[in-house]
Amino acid sequence: MYEIKATQQLKNVMRDYFTGIKSPVAWCTSVGPAELLRSFGFEVYFPENHGALLGATRLASDYIPSAGKIGYSGDICSYLTSDIGGYLTKQTPLKKQYGLESVPHPDIIVYNTNQCREVQDWFSYFAKEFNVPSFGIMPPRYLTDVTQSEIDDVAAQFKALIPLCEQVSGNKFDIDRFRETLKLSKEATHLWKLVLQTARNSPAPLSFFDGTIHMGPIVVLRGTQQAKDYYRILLDELLENVKSNTGFLQKEECRIYWEGMPIWGKLRSLSDLFAKNNAAVVASTYCNSWVFDSFDEADPFASSALAYTEIFINRSEKAKTRMLKSLIEEFKIDGVIFHDAKTCFNNSNARFGMPARLKSETGVETLIVEGDLCDLRFYSEGQTHTKIEAFIEQLT
């Protein structure tokens, strides 16, 4: 049976990260200014990562009703509602996995609305609960191209965060430390890109489902040597597998792109379903979300502003279609599955005609499946499996 040996190292890296978090602690959105925060000596914690963990452990549905009781709609981000619900019930999967009684308490909370408005409401709730300062970076949204004036705007917002970080951390801003942290982040994200690109080969040594697990360090440890070291190990293993013609499927009947969020509580069953049908899910929008080619330590503020503003989720339909077409060609994709996540409007791209346009412009077949990132009440396993198997049959 195929296995990635670096997975054991991954477990050690993630354990050390969670158990090693100590004050001062900054909470940050997953595509937020982690490098700038780390340059002040903050340990950085990512509530979205905790939301994914709540989804993967299938605990989210237990906690979401508690958020509903204090007025949060069941239609909004299930990362938000499950995370707040877990806080209200004083529960976290970190206890079972790492022996932690609670998520780390923040000294400062920072968010970037490049993904959605929900992060502002989510992080503001916790800023009030913990009585700590919060700071929001609010870039222009839905851009086809990112202009210099927009880069300047976001860079100025990054710089405006500096006095608050100095006050909370007790450390003065050091541009060289910021450059060093950004350089480490750039190197790690480049290695992550190369890891994902190994799946251009057939048989592919890495699936989308593998990627959702192995992306952990590029989310929570950007700007650290640990992330860079881990992806060097993983990349070396996958390149060896490419050389030996070893893949997670030895026989690929078709190659599929997953567009949208993972269905965290169903990763295993979906992975098994595709494997049973010799369908290789080799690329995704989600895993590529942590590839930041624009980082440049020579110009850390402008390059950070560009990198965090040009992400897929923050782009126009035209730009998203252009990016998808490029990945379809790069990974030799036969079909695209769009996940319409019912509580994640911002990261569901099947609602404004994109699947039909993509098929028209590329000839690649598309399928829409309905579900959610965490709230499995929106997901019908039987119906979804039937649709996917019919789609695979159509492709082969």
RODO-2510 file (C-alpha; in nm, 4 decimals, decimal comma):
residues 396
     n   res          X          Y          Z
     1     m     0,0000     0,0000     0,0000
     2     y     0,1290     0,3455    -0,0934
     3     e     0,2400     0,5668     0,1924
     4     i     0,4402     0,8852     0,2253
     5     k     0,7140     0,8164     0,4789
     6     a     0,7540     1,1850     0,5650
     7     t     0,4105     1,1715     0,7297
     8     q     0,5723     1,0658     1,0574
     9     q     0,7998     1,3683     1,0432
    10     l     0,4940     1,5825     0,9707
    11     k     0,3265     1,4567     1,2879
    12     n     0,6347     1,5523     1,4890
    13     v     0,6512     1,8980     1,3313
    14     m     0,2848     1,9719     1,4019
    15     r     0,3068     1,8365     1,7576
    16     d     0,6109     2,0534     1,8293
    17     y     0,4338     2,3554     1,6834
    18     f     0,1201     2,3235     1,8966
    19     t     0,2933     2,2256     2,2198
    20     g     0,5627     2,4898     2,1721
    21     i     0,3344     2,7940     2,1454
    22     k     0,4185     3,0386     2,4227
    23     s     0,3627     3,4066     2,4949
    24     p     0,3599     3,6465     2,3252
    25     v     0,0992     3,4935     2,0928
    26     a    -0,0512     3,6509     1,7828
    27     w    -0,3631     3,5064     1,6245
    28     c    -0,3590     3,5464     1,2488
    29     t    -0,5699     3,4538     0,9490
    30     s    -0,4224     3,1731     0,7397
    31     v    -0,3356     3,4068     0,4511
    32     g    -0,2325     3,6948     0,6731
    33     p     0,0891     3,8759     0,7692
    34     a     0,2491     3,5886     0,9615
    35     e     0,6013     3,6911     0,8588
    36     l     0,5649     4,0439     0,9954
    37     l     0,4234     3,9102     1,3227
    38     r     0,7034     3,6553     1,3590
    39     s     0,9635     3,9264     1,3072
    40     f     0,8471     4,0758     1,6399
    41     g     0,8963     3,7443     1,8222
    42     f     0,5296     3,6426     1,8300
    43     e     0,4323     3,2776     1,8208
    44     v     0,1579     3,2688     1,5588
    45     y    -0,1638     3,0693     1,5941
    46     f    -0,4175     3,0227     1,3126
    47     p    -0,7844     2,9734     1,4086
    48     e    -0,8677     2,8550     1,0541
    49     n    -0,6305     2,5633     1,1057
    50     h    -0,8251     2,4823     1,4215
    51     g    -1,1472     2,5046     1,2194
    52     a    -1,0116     2,2514     0,9706
    53     l    -0,9159     2,0243     1,2604
    54     l    -1,2686     2,0519     1,3984
    55     g    -1,3987     1,9496     1,0570
    56     a    -1,1541     1,6633     1,0071
    57     t    -1,2314     1,5164     1,3504
    58     r    -1,6066     1,5546     1,2811
    59     l    -1,6565     1,7509     1,6007
    60     a    -1,7797     2,0642     1,4257
    61     s    -2,1453     1,9594     1,4244
    62     d    -2,1328     1,9148     1,8023
    63     y    -2,0184     2,2733     1,8552
    64     i    -2,1949     2,4720     1,5812
    65     p    -2,5303     2,4820     1,7707
    66     s    -2,3625     2,6639     2,0626
    67     a    -2,2627     2,9458     1,8278
    68     g    -2,6182     2,9493     1,6970
    69     k    -2,7509     3,0083     2,0483
    70     i    -2,5652     3,3400     2,0689
    71     g    -2,6898     3,4554     1,7286
    72     y    -2,4520     3,3198     1,4666
    73     s    -2,6388     3,1923     1,1622
    74     g    -2,5909     2,8355     1,0454
    75     d    -2,5409     2,9726     0,6935
    76     i    -2,2146     3,1537     0,7674
    77     c    -1,8628     3,0086     0,7729
    78     s    -1,8605     2,6783     0,9611
    79     y    -1,4983     2,7397     1,0604
    80     l    -1,6306     3,0431     1,2504
    81     t    -1,9331     2,8748     1,4062
    82     s    -1,7528     2,5534     1,5034
    83     d    -1,4544     2,7438     1,6464
    84     i    -1,6688     2,9817     1,8515
    85     g    -1,8893     2,6885     1,9515
    86     g    -1,5868     2,4933     2,0714
    87     y    -1,4757     2,7933     2,2748
    88     l    -1,8207     2,8305     2,4337
    89     t    -1,8310     2,4612     2,5283
    90     k    -1,4644     2,4654     2,6374
    91     q    -1,3764     2,1837     2,3960
    92     t    -1,0960     2,1368     2,1459
    93     p    -0,9502     1,8394     1,9559
    94     l    -0,6083     1,9734     2,0609
    95     k    -0,6677     1,8082     2,3983
    96     k    -0,6886     1,4559     2,2562
    97     q    -0,4145     1,5095     1,9995
    98     y    -0,1602     1,7092     2,1980
    99     g    -0,2807     1,7201     2,5582
   100     l    -0,3702     2,0901     2,5408
   101     e    -0,6621     2,2045     2,7529
   102     s    -0,7486     2,4982     2,5265
   103     v    -0,6363     2,6935     2,2261
   104     p    -0,3533     2,9374     2,3104
   105     h    -0,4710     3,2693     2,4495
   106     p    -0,3822     3,5652     2,2254
   107     d    -0,1917     3,8812     2,3111
   108     i    -0,2885     4,0377     1,9766
   109     i    -0,5291     3,9371     1,6996
   110     v    -0,4614     4,0241     1,3348
   111     y    -0,6747     3,9418     1,0319
   112     n    -0,6720     4,0039     0,6573
   113     t    -1,0046     4,0193     0,4746
   114     n    -0,8462     3,9014     0,1477
   115     q    -1,0457     3,5792     0,1996
   116     c    -1,3816     3,6931     0,3324
   117     r    -1,5581     3,9294     0,5698
   118     e    -1,6287     3,6469     0,8147
   119     v    -1,2739     3,6592     0,9501
   120     q    -1,3355     4,0154     1,0675
   121     d    -1,6439     3,9152     1,2672
   122     w    -1,4802     3,5943     1,3894
   123     f    -1,1571     3,7535     1,5090
   124     s    -1,3338     4,0585     1,6520
   125     y    -1,5457     3,8270     1,8685
   126     f    -1,2354     3,6770     2,0247
   127     a    -1,0653     4,0163     2,0649
   128     k    -1,3571     4,1163     2,2870
   129     e    -1,3605     3,7827     2,4724
   130     f    -0,9889     3,7982     2,5536
   131     n    -0,9798     4,1788     2,5839
   132     v    -0,6812     4,2115     2,3508
   133     p    -0,6112     4,4540     2,0657
   134     s    -0,7028     4,3561     1,7107
   135     f    -0,5938     4,4902     1,3757
   136     g    -0,7495     4,4348     1,0345
   137     i    -0,5863     4,4554     0,6940
   138     m    -0,8545     4,5206     0,4338
   139     p    -0,7296     4,4954     0,0756
   140     p    -0,9312     4,5697    -0,2377
   141     r    -1,1363     4,2663    -0,3387
   142     y    -1,2253     4,0762    -0,6573
   143     l    -0,9352     4,2083    -0,8639
   144     t    -0,8593     4,1072    -1,2217
   145     d    -0,5089     4,2537    -1,1975
   146     v    -0,3318     4,3987    -0,8944
   147     t    -0,2162     4,7542    -0,9630
   148     q     0,0653     4,9508    -0,8016
   149     s    -0,1797     5,1770    -0,6187
   150     e    -0,3452     4,8716    -0,4648
   151     i    -0,0069     4,7323    -0,3594
   152     d     0,0786     5,0692    -0,2023
   153     d    -0,2534     5,0714    -0,0156
   154     v    -0,2004     4,7274     0,1390
   155     a     0,1687     4,7903     0,2113
   156     a     0,0696     5,1031     0,4043
   157     q    -0,1738     4,8935     0,6089
   158     f     0,1051     4,6451     0,6884
   159     k     0,3236     4,9340     0,8070
   160     a     0,0396     5,0715     1,0198
   161     l     0,0453     4,7452     1,2165
   162     i     0,4032     4,8056     1,3340
   163     p     0,3370     5,0396     1,6333
   164     l     0,0784     4,8004     1,7785
   165     c     0,3147     4,5036     1,7408
   166     e     0,5912     4,7022     1,9097
   167     q     0,3615     4,7931     2,1975
   168     v     0,2303     4,4397     2,2551
   169     s     0,5555     4,2489     2,1993
   170     g     0,7898     4,4963     2,3678
   171     n     1,0245     4,4656     2,0692
   172     k     1,1189     4,7367     1,8217
   173     f     1,0617     4,6692     1,4540
   174     d     1,3703     4,5287     1,2816
   175     i     1,3594     4,5447     0,9004
   176     d     1,6402     4,2893     0,8725
   177     r     1,4498     4,0450     1,0903
   178     f     1,1418     4,0941     0,8726
   179     r     1,3509     4,0329     0,5610
   180     e     1,4976     3,7168     0,7121
   181     t     1,1546     3,5832     0,8072
   182     l     1,0113     3,6615     0,4645
   183     k     1,3088     3,4917     0,2968
   184     l     1,2433     3,1734     0,4959
   185     s     0,8769     3,1926     0,4028
   186     k     0,9628     3,2420     0,0360
   187     e     1,1951     2,9406     0,0388
   188     a     0,9387     2,7192     0,2139
   189     t     0,6547     2,8215    -0,0167
   190     h     0,8751     2,7525    -0,3208
   191     l     0,9480     2,4035    -0,1896
   192     w     0,5742     2,3542    -0,1311
   193     k     0,5091     2,4557    -0,4920
   194     l     0,7644     2,1982    -0,6100
   195     v     0,5970     1,9364    -0,3869
   196     l     0,2618     2,0048    -0,5544
   197     q     0,4211     2,0022    -0,8983
   198     t     0,5429     1,6440    -0,8530
   199     a     0,1798     1,5510    -0,9236
   200     r     0,2287     1,6663    -1,2840
   201     n     0,3885     1,3250    -1,3306
   202     s     0,1939     1,0069    -1,3998
   203     p     0,1654     0,8103    -1,1843
   204     a     0,1474     1,1036    -0,9435
   205     p     0,3267     1,0630    -0,6084
   206     l     0,0960     1,3114    -0,4313
   207     s    -0,2832     1,3398    -0,4321
   208     f    -0,5027     1,6339    -0,3411
   209     f    -0,5984     1,4436    -0,0252
   210     d    -0,2322     1,4003     0,0687
   211     g    -0,1816     1,7690     0,0029
   212     t    -0,4523     1,8766     0,2482
   213     i    -0,2586     1,6968     0,5224
   214     h     0,0952     1,7895     0,4249
   215     m     0,0082     2,1571     0,3814
   216     g     0,0000     2,1972     0,7613
   217     p     0,3476     2,3510     0,8021
   218     i     0,3098     2,5973     0,5131
   219     v    -0,0004     2,7310     0,6891
   220     v     0,1145     2,7428     1,0514
   221     l     0,4945     2,7653     1,0210
   222     r     0,5535     3,0082     0,7346
   223     g     0,8616     3,2139     0,8061
   224     t     1,0398     2,9406     1,0030
   225     q     1,3290     2,7062     0,9355
   226     q     1,1086     2,4132     1,0434
   227     a     0,8735     2,4594     0,7484
   228     k     1,1599     2,4862     0,5022
   229     d     1,3302     2,1755     0,6435
   230     y     1,0103     1,9707     0,6330
   231     y     0,9327     2,0464     0,2691
   232     r     1,2888     1,9631     0,1688
   233     i     1,2401     1,6176     0,3216
   234     l     0,8985     1,5687     0,1611
   235     l     1,0134     1,6909    -0,1799
   236     d     1,3161     1,4615    -0,1823
   237     e     1,0949     1,1608    -0,1073
   238     l     0,8416     1,2478    -0,3753
   239     l     1,1132     1,3052    -0,6366
   240     e     1,2522     0,9611    -0,5578
   241     n     0,9029     0,8200    -0,6123
   242     v     0,8855     0,9961    -0,9480
   243     k     1,2197     0,8406    -1,0467
   244     s     1,1008     0,4920    -0,9486
   245     n     0,7644     0,5426    -1,1205
   246     t     0,5828     0,5029    -0,7882
   247     g     0,2497     0,6796    -0,7404
   248     f    -0,0476     0,6723    -0,5091
   249     l    -0,2284     0,5033    -0,8008
   250     q    -0,0294     0,2808    -1,0336
   251     k    -0,3028     0,2984    -1,2942
   252     e    -0,4568     0,6397    -1,3615
   253     e    -0,7726     0,6173    -1,5676
   254     c    -0,8249     0,9928    -1,5460
   255     r    -0,6798     1,3014    -1,3776
   256     i    -0,9057     1,5328    -1,1787
   257     y    -0,8792     1,8856    -1,0363
   258     w    -1,0610     1,9672    -0,7090
   259     e    -1,1838     2,3261    -0,7050
   260     g    -1,2875     2,4736    -0,3707
   261     m    -1,2606     2,3754    -0,0071
   262     p    -1,1968     2,0209     0,1160
   263     i    -1,4847     1,8388     0,2800
   264     w    -1,2769     1,7858     0,5905
   265     g    -1,4879     1,5216     0,7590
   266     k    -1,4972     1,3063     0,4435
   267     l    -1,1384     1,3154     0,3177
   268     r    -1,0806     0,9442     0,3759
   269     s    -1,4052     0,8202     0,2198
   270     l    -1,3618     1,0451    -0,0836
   271     s    -0,9977     0,9452    -0,1264
   272     d    -1,0988     0,5789    -0,1159
   273     l    -1,3794     0,6414    -0,3661
   274     f    -1,1476     0,7990    -0,6233
   275     a    -0,8814     0,5314    -0,5684
   276     k    -1,1351     0,2533    -0,6169
   277     n    -1,2221     0,4034    -0,9540
   278     n    -0,8566     0,4640    -1,0553
   279     a    -0,9224     0,8377    -1,0677
   280     a    -0,6279     1,0518    -0,9603
   281     v    -0,7150     1,3846    -0,7971
   282     v    -0,3818     1,5512    -0,8644
   283     a    -0,4325     1,9264    -0,8217
   284     s    -0,6485     2,1786    -0,6412
   285     t    -0,7123     2,5450    -0,5877
   286     y    -0,6961     2,4963    -0,2116
   287     c    -0,3463     2,3502    -0,1808
   288     n    -0,2114     2,6069    -0,4268
   289     s    -0,3428     2,8850    -0,2025
   290     w    -0,0177     2,8776    -0,0050
   291     v     0,2136     2,9303    -0,3007
   292     f     0,3439     3,2881    -0,2780
   293     d     0,5732     3,3504    -0,5735
   294     s     0,5780     3,7259    -0,5160
   295     f     0,7600     3,7275    -0,1818
   296     d     1,0814     3,9291    -0,2134
   297     e     1,2901     4,0044     0,0931
   298     a     1,4524     4,2971    -0,0899
   299     d     1,1159     4,4780    -0,0799
   300     p     0,9307     4,3050     0,2055
   301     f     0,6318     4,5357     0,2468
   302     a     0,5368     4,5732    -0,1194
   303     s     0,6003     4,2079    -0,1995
   304     s     0,3995     4,0893     0,1025
   305     a     0,1172     4,3207     0,0030
   306     l     0,1198     4,1823    -0,3511
   307     a     0,1482     3,8173    -0,2434
   308     y    -0,1415     3,8398     0,0001
   309     t    -0,3638     4,0426    -0,2342
   310     e    -0,3200     3,8436    -0,5573
   311     i    -0,4400     3,5132    -0,4060
   312     f    -0,7018     3,3192    -0,6028
   313     i    -0,9920     3,3790    -0,3637
   314     n    -0,9419     3,7569    -0,3876
   315     r    -0,9624     3,7721    -0,7663
   316     s    -1,2306     3,8401    -1,0259
   317     e    -1,4105     3,5656    -1,2166
   318     k    -1,1974     3,6508    -1,5198
   319     a    -0,8711     3,6148    -1,3283
   320     k    -0,9852     3,2942    -1,1563
   321     t    -1,0799     3,1383    -1,4893
   322     r    -0,7402     3,2325    -1,6308
   323     m    -0,5619     3,0747    -1,3336
   324     l    -0,7686     2,7566    -1,3524
   325     k    -0,7017     2,7172    -1,7248
   326     s    -0,3291     2,7373    -1,6578
   327     l    -0,3426     2,4667    -1,3893
   328     i    -0,5639     2,2431    -1,6055
   329     e    -0,2996     2,2527    -1,8760
   330     e    -0,0071     2,2145    -1,6359
   331     f    -0,1465     1,9052    -1,4639
   332     k    -0,3053     1,7494    -1,7756
   333     i    -0,6523     1,7524    -1,6200
   334     d    -0,9412     1,5531    -1,7680
   335     g    -1,2155     1,6824    -1,5400
   336     v    -1,2792     1,9491    -1,2754
   337     i    -1,4934     1,8947    -0,9663
   338     f    -1,6317     2,2132    -0,8122
   339     h    -1,7184     2,1846    -0,4441
   340     d    -2,0038     2,4224    -0,3659
   341     a    -1,9489     2,4660     0,0091
   342     k    -2,2742     2,5926     0,1552
   343     t    -2,1199     2,8017     0,4342
   344     c    -1,8196     2,9232     0,2335
   345     f    -1,9608     3,1522    -0,0321
   346     n    -1,6271     3,3222    -0,0945
   347     n    -1,4444     3,0006    -0,1796
   348     s    -1,7219     2,8384    -0,3854
   349     n    -1,6822     2,9194    -0,7526
   350     a    -1,9681     2,7266    -0,9111
   351     r    -2,2387     2,9897    -0,8617
   352     f    -2,1720     3,2402    -1,1418
   353     g    -2,1325     3,0162    -1,4451
   354     m    -1,7638     2,9333    -1,4120
   355     p    -1,7980     2,5543    -1,4659
   356     a    -1,9839     2,6087    -1,7944
   357     r    -1,7407     2,8776    -1,9101
   358     l    -1,4432     2,6606    -1,8203
   359     k    -1,5816     2,3669    -2,0151
   360     s    -1,6560     2,5889    -2,3122
   361     e    -1,3067     2,7392    -2,3166
   362     t    -1,1039     2,4228    -2,2409
   363     g    -1,3234     2,1288    -2,3409
   364     v    -1,2669     1,9789    -1,9967
   365     e    -1,5726     1,8257    -1,8298
   366     t    -1,6935     1,9733    -1,4984
   367     l    -1,9068     1,8532    -1,2090
   368     i    -2,0572     2,0379    -0,9122
   369     v    -2,0899     1,8608    -0,5769
   370     e    -2,2641     2,0174    -0,2784
   371     g    -2,1299     1,9968     0,0725
   372     d    -1,9381     2,2018     0,3246
   373     l    -1,5969     2,2391     0,4797
   374     c    -1,7129     2,1439     0,8316
   375     d    -2,0912     2,1196     0,8569
   376     l    -2,1796     1,7731     0,7270
   377     r    -2,5525     1,8462     0,7505
   378     f    -2,5075     2,0004     0,4048
   379     y    -2,3488     1,6850     0,2613
   380     s    -2,5172     1,3740     0,1232
   381     e    -2,2582     1,1002     0,0951
   382     g    -2,4707     0,8631    -0,1138
   383     q    -2,5741     1,1290    -0,3636
   384     t    -2,2205     1,2671    -0,3883
   385     h    -2,0595     0,9271    -0,4441
   386     t    -2,3132     0,8471    -0,7163
   387     k    -2,2456     1,1763    -0,8952
   388     i    -1,8684     1,1341    -0,8745
   389     e    -1,8714     0,7754    -1,0002
   390     a    -2,0921     0,8766    -1,2944
   391     f    -1,8524     1,1651    -1,3673
   392     i    -1,5492     0,9350    -1,3630
   393     e    -1,7262     0,6953    -1,5983
   394     q    -1,7942     0,9875    -1,8304
   395     l    -1,4236     1,0828    -1,8292
   396     t    -1,2987     0,7318    -1,8981
***
